[in-house]
Amino acid sequence: MTRQSVLSVKAEQIATFLGRQITPQLAQELGSQFSTRIEGTCIKHRFGNASIKMYDKFGQILRIETTTNDVSFFKHHRKVASVSMRLAHANETRGEHRQRPPTRELASVKKSIYSLIDLRKILFGCNRRNLEHLSALDDFSAGVRALDRLTKPRKVEDRTVKGINFFDPVDNAMLHALQDPRVNIAGIRRADLLALVEQLSPARLSRQLRRLRDIGVIKRVTGTYRYYLTRIGRSATAALCHVTQSVLIPALI
């Protein structure tokens, strides 16, 4: 969430969080700041004298708050003296008494105790818009954990099992062979794989199948010697083919 907040929040989003718009006449500073402290991390989006920040307390409590040292930065609908009323005050000084009722318009918040209720609603709205933006971000943490599970070595029964190397010829050939649609229907036997992966001997192919089972790429059909891809195995093979066919090969032409 920290990474996505730093990369995805632009000047337009910061202005939206704080209920403002970016105009050609804008002469205020906009920006984001990321800092790491003893208590945790902090992301701060600032617009002029106002800012909205998100930080954590020792990785346990997430807090979002909007702060400002100039409440007139925010606007709300309130009673304001109309032009005619201001002229009436000027006329009173000349002995002319003309009273006009005030109008309700969009105006800056006054620095007054009577503005606290409206100010609370405004700042709460800023926090809510920021939270809505965060809730719409893509969460790739599950993909990161799955990639670590597939590629990093792991301990299985007092032995170290090597992870998958997507660019290794043997691993690449094994995954392509297991991606055959027929495998998802009835599974595949070791003898069938031996014909598809010619660079492996029968003994080495058995070790590779055991390795892929320990990693979680394939599973064995109960009571048989047929194997099929798991959910994470199907995702890994699809990602391998997409990266190879759609990214690497066109980039090397």
N, C-alpha and C positions, 0 to 999 in steps of 0.2 A: 504494500500500500504506500510505503514511503517512496519507493522508486517510481511508481505510477503517478503519484502526486507531483513529484519533481518534474517528470517528463511531460505530463499531459496538461498541466494547468498553464494556460497562456494568459496574456494581458486581458483578453476579452472575458475569460472566466473569472479572473480576480475582480474585475469591475462588476460582473454579474453577482458574485457573492455579496459584495458590499452595496448592491442596489444602485449602482451608478452606470453610466455609459461613457464610452471613449469618444470624444468629439475632436474635430480638427483643432480646436482652440485649447485643448488640454495642456496644462502647464504644471502637472503634478507627476511625481515619480511613481512608477509601477515596477514591481519586481518580486522575486521570490528568494528566500534564503533558507538554506539547510544547514543545520549545526548539530553536532554531537556533544552531549554533556555527560556529566557523571550520572545524572538521574535517568538519561535516555536520549532520544532524538527529538528534534524540533523542526518543523517546517513552518515558515512564516511567509504569508503573502501580504504585501503592503501596497496601499494606494493612498498617496498623500499622507495625511495625519492619521489614517485608520489602517488597521491591519487585522487579519484573521490568521490564527496560528493553530497548529495541531501538534501536540507533544504527548509523551508518555512518561509515566512515573515508574521507573525501574522495570519497564516491560510488563506492568500489571494493569495500569489504569490509563486509558486513552482519554485525552481531554481536548476539546475544541473550544476556542473562545475568540471573541471579537473585541478589540480594544481600540480606543481613540483618546486623544487628548484635546480634541476639538469637536464637540458634539454637533456643531453647525455643519459638519461634513455631510450628515444625514438629513434627509428631508422627510416631512410627513404633512398630512393635511391638518391644518389648524386655523383658528381664527386670526386673521391679519387685518390691520387697518388699511382700508382702501385709499386710493388717491384722493377721493372726495373727502374722506374723513380726515386725512392729513391736512388738506386745505381748510377743513373746518377748524382744526386746531390753530392754524395760522390766522383764520378770521377771528377766533376768540380773542386773540391778542389785540385785535383791532376793534374789539367790542361787538363783533358780529357773532351770533350764536346760531350755528347750523349743524345739527347732529345727524350723522349718517351711520347706519348699523355696519359693523365690521363684516367682512366676507370670509368664507372658508376656502382657503387656497392651499396649494402645495408650497411649503416654505421650509426654511432651515429650522432644525430643532434649536430651541432656546436653551441656554445654560441656566436652567432653573430646576428647583426641586419638583415643580409641577410637570416637568417633562420626563420624569423618571419612568412612569408607566409606559408612555409611548416609546421611550428609548429602549426599554427592556424588550418590547415587541419587535422593534427594528433589529436589534442585535441578535435576538433569537432567530429571526428570519435569515440573517446572514449565516448563522451556524447551520440552519436547516438546509440552505441551498448548497453549502459546502458538503454536508453529509450526503445529500442527494447525488452530487457529482461523484463522490467517493464510492457510493453504492453502485454506480453505473460502470465503474472501471472493471476491466477484465482481470481475473485472478489467475495467475499462472503458477501459483505455488504448488498445486498438485502435479503439474507437468514437470516442475523442477525436481520434486521428490521422486517422480517416476523415472526421470532421466538418471538421477543419482543411483537409484536402485538397479538400473540396467547396466550402467557403465562402470560403477565403482566396484572394486574387489570386496568380497564378503567372506566371512568365516562360516563354513558349513561342516559340522561334524569334525572339528579340529583340523580342517584343511581350508586353504584359501582358494576361493573360486574366482577366476578372472571375469571381469565384466565384458560386455560386448563392445567391440570396436567396429563401428559401422563402416569404416573404410578398409578393414581387413578383408582380403579376398575370400577367406574361408567363411568368416561370419556373414559376409555379404551374400555369398552363394547359398549358405544355409537358410538365411531369412527369405531370399527370393524363392527358394524351393518350397519352403513352408507356406508361402503366400498363395500357392495354387488354390483356386476356389474349391477344388475337390477335397482338399485337406479339411476344410471347414465342414464338409458334409459327412464324411466317413472316417476322417483321420488319415494318417499316412504311416506306413511301416518303415522300418530301418532299411529293408531291401529296396523299397521304392526310392528312398532318399539316396541310397548308394548309387543308383543309376543317374540321379540328377546332380549329385555333387561328386564328380569323378576324381577330384584331387584328394579325396579322403579314403583311407583304407578302412575296412570294416571295424577294426579295433578303435581307430581314432574317431570314427563316426559315432561309435557307442559312447566314447568319452564326451564328445561334443553334445550329444543328446542329454547325457546326464548333467552336463554343465548348464544347458539351457533350461532344464527342469529346475535345477537349484536356483537359478536367477529368477525364474517365474515367467519365462517366455512361452514355454509349452507345458502341456499337461498330458498325462497318459490316460487313455480311455480305460475305465475300470474293467479288469478281467481280460484285457487284450494287450497287445504290443503295438498299438496304434497311438499316434500322437497328434495333437491339434494345438493351435495357437490359443493362448489366453487373451483376455481383453487387452492387457498391456502389450502382449506380443503382437496383436493385430495393429495396434497403434504405432508400435515401433517399426514394423515392416512398411506400413503405409507412409510414415514419415521418411524412412530411408528412400523409398522409391520417389517420393515427391521432391526431396532435396536433390537426389541424383539426376533425375530426368528433367526437372523444371528449373533448377537453379545452377548446379555445377556444370552439367554438359553444355547448356546454352551459353554460360559465361566463358567457357573455354574455347568456343568456336571462334 
